[in-house]
Amino acid sequence: MEKMKLTMEEIKDTEGKEYILRDTDRITIGRFTLLERNLGQKNMMIRLRFYKKDRILLREALRIMTRTFLKDGSIYKVNVLVADEVSTLPFTELGYTLEGILVGNRYENSLISNEYVFGTDQTRFNQLKEFKLLALDGERVHLSLASPEKAQDYLQYYMENREFLRPYEPQRSPEFYTLEGQRKSLDESFKQYMNGQAINFGVYLEGKLIGKVQLSNLVYGGLRSAHLGYALHRDFEGKGLMQDALQAVIHYAEEELMLHRLEASTLLFNERSQNVLKKLGFTYVGKNEKYLYINGKWQDHYTFALILNG
């Protein structure tokens, strides 16, 4: 892909601490402030404000900024502070990792919000050739990590299954069924992945999104457990495709995440889902009353569990 032509300009009389980012039309698309530059420790902290909701543009701005400060070798580690609504994918694509969350650290327009701290170093940035999202393969389906650039796939999935999924899911706002709504939802799920809180997969068959699988409430340490959730397109039920997808995720949870226990819950009337779990070796744990707020009311669920590394 051809890189966009952006410029990074130092603001006069700021002693090299304030910079403006401009696009090819000389329009200001962002600015950043050098909060700290420690040449002894070879690290720096930057606060980035980006004004355009354009993931490709943000990635190029971030690439130029990072390359500029790492190129002469005086700085090895770059840390960037950004508002929590900024897309996280461009950072990951350039070798940044989420290293912290500053809760309530930003006050703007009478609103308090969080800031994320992303970090990379000279080695990671220079060696990164191609970023690939987490992906798994079943016997028939392909699973890909949910991310904002796949918003069109998810919008089509939800539009095709809007009424079908209604009895099984929380109530959705009208915005949810828009492209921007899906981008926001997927960006949030991607942040959860980067925080180590959850992993959301899209299930694909011949290039079409036909379902979703989620590992949530990930706990390590002495528990090493997670909750397993899933949903399937109405036109693909009864074909064994969700069982195929879940087998791939269970294998990943056991072999890669080294989890000990998975838990899954179904609505009382969802016998099809209960049968899928039983085929996968899950055992019935019990009934949880008023367990989840689904379709506008608290509903009872049956809970099942699977022991992995016994």
KAUR-V262497 format. One line per field, one symbol per residue. ss: DSSP state (H for helix, E for strand, - for the rest). psi: psi as a letter, one per 30 degrees, with the letter a starting at -180 (. if undefined). Layout:
ss=???
psi=???
This chain:
ss=------EEEE-------EEEEE-----EEEEEEEEEEE----EEEEEEEE----HHHHHHHHHHHHHHHH------EEEEEEE-----HHHHH---EEEEEEEEEEEE--EEEEEEEEEEEHHHHHH-------EEE----EEEE--HHHHHHHHHHHHH-HHHHHHH-----HHHH-HHHHHHHHHHHHHHHH----EEEEEEE--EEEEEEEEEEEE-----EEEEEEEE-HHH----HHHHHHHHHHHHHHH-----EEEEEEE---HHHHHHHHH---EEEEEEEEEEEE--EEEEEEEEEEE---
psi=kkkljlkjkkkkgghgfkkkklafggkkflllkjekjjfefhllkkkkkkfkijeeeeeeeeeeeeeeffefffkekkkkkllffkkfeeeefgglljflkjkgfkjkhgkkllkkjkklleeeeffjekkklkklkaeflkkkkklffgeeeeeeeeefgeeefeffllkklefehleeeeeeeeeeeeeeeffgeljkkkkkjhfkjfakkkjlhkkbbfeillkkllkkkefglgggeeeeeeeeeeeeeeeefhlekkkkkllefieeeeeeeeffgkkkeakjkhekjkhglkkllkkllkkdj.
